[in-house]
Amino acid sequence: MGVQPLLISRGVRHEEQTAILEELCGAVPAGSIVTLDVTHGLRHLQFLLYAAAVYLRSLRGVSIAGAYSGAYEAMDADKVAPS
């Protein structure tokens, strides 16, 4: 399937967060292998990433190859940020 970016809202309100989860989970077919990335997202989006991963893995049989969230503000002297 390749890369499928999803443009999401800021997810500040509960309704926006629900919409993000519904859109993400609706875009991933059962049994898929996915890598999830919320780099450059707001900090609370990491929790939504985790919730989506748990749902997809537990109830849809999706394998999570990786889940990423860069931490630009934690960059070290060598300009390397943890992911």
C-alpha positions in Angstrom: 0.0 0.0 0.0 2.9 2.4 0.6 2.8 5.6 2.6 -0.6 7.0 3.3 -0.4 10.3 5.1 -3.4 11.5 7.0 -3.9 15.2 7.6 -5.5 15.6 11.0 -6.8 18.4 13.1 -5.0 19.6 16.2 -7.1 17.3 18.3 -7.6 19.6 21.2 -11.3 18.9 21.8 -12.7 15.5 22.5 -14.7 15.5 19.3 -11.6 16.2 17.3 -9.7 13.4 19.0 -12.6 11.0 18.3 -12.6 12.0 14.7 -8.8 11.5 14.4 -9.1 7.9 15.8 -12.1 7.1 13.6 -10.3 8.4 10.5 -7.0 6.6 11.3 -8.6 3.3 12.2 -10.9 3.5 9.2 -7.9 3.9 6.9 -6.1 0.8 8.1 -7.4 -2.5 6.7 -7.6 -5.5 9.1 -4.4 -7.6 9.1 -2.2 -4.8 7.8 1.3 -4.0 9.0 1.7 -0.3 9.8 4.1 2.3 11.0 2.6 5.2 12.9 4.3 8.6 13.2 3.1 11.8 14.9 6.4 13.6 14.6 5.9 17.4 14.8 2.5 16.8 16.4 1.3 18.2 19.7 2.2 16.2 22.8 -1.2 14.8 23.4 -1.3 13.2 20.0 1.2 10.6 21.3 -1.6 9.3 23.5 -3.9 9.1 20.6 -1.2 7.2 18.6 -1.0 4.7 21.5 -4.8 4.3 21.7 -5.0 3.7 18.0 -2.2 1.2 18.1 -3.9 -0.7 20.9 -7.2 -0.8 19.1 -5.7 -1.7 15.7 -3.6 -4.5 17.2 -6.1 -5.9 19.6 -9.3 -5.7 17.6 -8.3 -5.5 14.0 -5.3 -7.9 13.9 -2.9 -5.1 12.7 0.8 -5.5 13.3 2.5 -2.3 14.4 6.0 -2.2 12.8 6.8 1.0 14.6 5.4 4.1 16.4 7.3 7.3 16.2 7.1 10.8 17.7 10.1 13.0 17.3 11.1 15.2 20.2 12.6 18.3 18.7 12.9 20.1 22.0 15.0 17.3 23.4 17.7 17.6 20.7 21.2 17.0 21.9 24.4 18.9 21.0 24.8 16.7 17.9 21.4 17.8 16.6 19.9 14.4 17.2 16.4 14.2 18.7 15.1 11.0 20.3 12.2 9.3 18.6 
